[in-house]
Every structure is written in C-alpha cells, then in structure tokens.
Amino acid sequence: MKLWIAIVCAMIISEPALAGGPEENPLSPWYLSDADRWWHIDGLLGVELEPDYIGSDDSEVEPNGFVRALFKDRHGNRYTVATGEVGAAFYFGERWALTVDLELEEGRETENEDLQGLPDGETTLEGEFALFRRFGDGYGFAVFQPDLLDRGKGLVYFIGYGYDFLSDSGKWLLSPRIDVSWGDDEHMQTEFGLTPEQAAIIGQVPYSPGGGLKSTTAGLLVKRSFGRRWSLLASLDAEYYHSKASDSPLLDVLGSEINFEAGLGLFFRF
C-alpha cells in the first residue's frame, strides 16, 4: 500500500509535459482541444462484435457508427451533439476535465434462447459524469452513470486509467485502458438477478446479488491515420465479472464470467 501511495505522489509531483496523444484520441475529453477551429464534424462507419446480453457467451456482429458535431466556446470548453447523445467537456487548467453526457441506453434484449420468456429491459436516459486528471499522455478518471429516468438501470460507477501512445509520425495511436466498476442494488439486480418468477421461466434458481463490485475491464484502441481526415479504428475490450455478477445463473450456468467486445471502422473528420 505504501508503495502505491508513493507512486501516485511521484506522478502528481513530477507533472510530465503534455505531449499530444489525448488530442488525437476520438474518445478522449482532450480530443481536438488544441485545434484552432471552433467546430468540427466527425463520424464512424464500421461493425462491432458484442455479447447478446451482459454475461452471455453468445455474440453477434452488428453495424456500428455515429455522426458527431463538436463545438468550442471562447473559454475552450467543448460541446458535442452525436447520434443518440449530447455532452460537454469543461476544463480546469491543462490537467483537469469534467465531462457531462446524456445518452439513450437500451435495456437488455431477450432474443437469445437462454432468456426466452423474459421481458425486454426498458430504454432509458443515462447520465455520465466523469472527472479526468491528466498526467502527460496518461489520465486517471472516475465516472458515475445514473439512470435519469429511473427505469431499472440503477447506478454504475467506476475508476480507471488510460494512456495514449502517439507515434513520432503521428500516424499510429495506441490507447490501452483499464477500469474497475461497481453497481448499486438496482443495477446488479437488473443485469444479473433473477426473481423467483423469472427463474421459473428459464429453469434456473432465483438470485439476488445486491450492490457491490461488478467487473474489471481492459481495453485497447488502435488508430491508423491516413492524412488529416481519414483513419482506421480498431478496438478490443475484455470484461471480467467478479463474484457478485459471475455467481448469477445467467453467467455461471448460461453465460461466461468474461465477455469480449471488438470493433472495426473507418473514422472521418472534417
């Protein structure tokens, strides 16, 4: 424990120089923050591989994409309007950022044969409030994701760390990231719990996990730029569910304690 405290203190005191990696990562709060223009439009057209539901060992490939408009005010703060999402990033000096996002979040679909007979989850409006602290090209973050319409999604919160490695040529960007997440009682019950009625429908035993540690996720984003406007993006994420989630029959019997997601797409910027 003392070693970790010493490492964190050394990172804060050393204050490494800001080198430019996060400004080239489309998912970073500092993306294009060094640009002179006050507006940008970008987007993605691609495919993604994701589990049928959280904890499922069945996956499917689906089209994936978005179009996004970004605007900066005279103070340098950034505002975004994207497909199904609006957000803002506020900067406090060079190293702190607070982001606020509102996004439509679909509930769990029950088309998978393991869940036949269960009702689909409700679509809701999810908020995301995140605080970032930058260390050169690395950054730590803490995030809260509440269900703003109270439709059963509950609250998820997590902490993590990411780093953006930008090649000297600027053509390659490697962005590894890791985070640990927790969920409240409502979220864990919605995603992993089974009431006696639900358990009877799918032939499993009832399960009520309660709130607590949910998962650990490690991910990697790779960006290969072809000029200023076009890039190829590839991503891979592995999420490991801890015991409160993995002891659920939805994972322990029907699914898996590890889920993988992947994406590949053409990214454009104007």
Salt bridges, closest charged atoms under 4 A:
GLU15 OE1 - ARG95 NE 2.64
GLU15 OE2 - ARG133 NH2 2.94
GLU23 OE2 - ARG134 NH1 2.94
GLU24 OE1 - LYS223 NZ 3.57
GLU24 OE1 - ARG269 NH1 3.70
ASP42 OD2 - ARG68 NH2 2.85
GLU105 OE2 - LYS153 NZ 3.63
ASP137 OD1 - ARG134 NH2 3.86
GLU191 OE2 - LYS153 NZ 2.80
